[in-house]
């Protein structure tokens, strides 16, 4: 069982090493084989992770494995499946792009695989050391991925900005983790019930009392700031637009979903016990009880600033960067309400967001592969040139806005309900207002595509844009997922609830 | 208890404060000196001080690896980097304040520069205040924490190497293996970013995002 549990990680690592080796023997067009190998590895790992699902559901994998460094609860397995799927879609989108822009294919594939490995570790451990190492694996791979377009100055700028802020964030997270370690007396995180016992002093089990809730609170606030950098919350977001704009587009797609969802998984893992625990008396307890308010303030700032600044963006990657900041704000609402339902809503929203954002990026990459620029004005008249791409982008945007039959609607609806139930209707109302603002910038692109004539100056004359099999598959998968996640809302929401119940 | 005994008991504390002062002062000097080579050597001094603190804590292996890795390898790498990049002096905010700084200040736009300096000073003051407040909170939390006494295995005189090795390959096996992947990813990344383009890959063809360059910073408000 120990080995089965880490089988997905082992497959991904092995494939990464294999791709690096294989790349030595590839030349010219054969370099695509590196990408195909990576795809095969991720698919195999995905199957391995899916096979863990039933056992995780029965709670057979909860026990401490590998000296308590790895857990296989439903939460871990659910997120591993998500990360592997994200890696698979991103790699599918990237193979053509990498070849066309002459990026080093072997290294690109291996780094994506290592980043996915780090993400899986972040969700699959209860130990601060492993969570930190997972974070760092993802981060190191991401810094390099951002700079892989070596003939493009902006790519280098993206890499160095991402690296500097990322290093600072890592330092803050480490400092916070050391204080949390001091406060808990262990690097292992408790689950909610164990924590409640420990905070109460003497539990029925031999759980050691928490030495210092105050130290814990200070450490957790530092962790909020550190993880805030990683998921680009306002006011820790300033690096994101430049990094997203400069990075190669498939890498941008990856950043906006992969590491972000992984950081949110780590946030859930670390903070959930403190958010849903029974309140503790005294000053220390009050300090801990401030956490939801901090999340609420960050949620309001993040979604408002993200949406307002997105309105004035002319570059579609930059606009999607601010859109992604705004979505992180919506997700925070689930943490601010600090109820089990809020946490489940966060989990469901992460699934929905991954599908719809990758869908939008799939279209951007598809068009970019055929010479369409990344400016919003380059999309003028797209409905005539590439009706399928335009329609696909509309579906992704409908979901990002949150209009009914799509996953985005159910995600927002779930968060909204969680906020209302927790008597935080003001937060829910702010979310709706922000959603209304967001229509502005998504619609601007739709208007360019459908209502502006293609002959307008600034539009680039280009032929029809056939999709390659890989990009086409990736786009279809994400769009089907956008609709399927919406239709399967009931079972998925229940699954998310069960997964978060074990935190 | 004789005076001598008291003195012996007090020695580690005295050593800690001496080392702490050395570390803080040299870390401060890293940012203050004008010559980057001097800054590198002050950094070496700070690293050595940290190694000394490890010795006081009875962590002999950590002290040794601190000297080998930081004082040795990393400092040498810094010096190599300085040597290769032919960067004799740092320019920047410190210009004009240090020795030999005369002439680096532009005569024109003095008023603007002064305003910028005032603004910078205000920011430094604000950052200082925040730092002091934060340090106060953390210190108060630590003081109030009543952290449990942990017995240091090394106090018995046994070398810590054995203990660290055993822990690393049992309890911390998974983190140890993951750390190797982090290092591998960093290695691959460093090589791919720094290596020369080989003829097979060449320079990328005309970038298609050329249209993107013009409107790049439009509305790049970072709020």
Interface residues (C-beta under 8 A of the other chain):
Chain A: X13 X17 X20 X27 X28 X66 X67 X69 X70 X101 X102 X104 X107 X110 X111 X114 X117 X118 X121 X127 X129 X130 X133 X134 X136 X137 X140 X141 X143 X144 X147 X148 X149 X150 X151 X152 X154 X159 X179 X182 X183 X185 X211 X212 X214 X215 X217 X218 X234 X237 X238 X241 X242 X245 X305 X308 X309 X312 X313 X314 X315 X318 X368 X371 X373 X374 X375 X377 X378 X460
Chain B: X137 X138 X141 X142 X144 X145 X146 X147 X148 X170 X171 X172 X173 X174 X175 X178 X179 X181 X182 X184 X185 X186 X188 X189 X192 X193 X197 X200 X201 X202 X203 X204 X205 X207 X208 X209 X210 X211 X212 X214 X215 X216 X218 X219 X220 X221 X222 X223
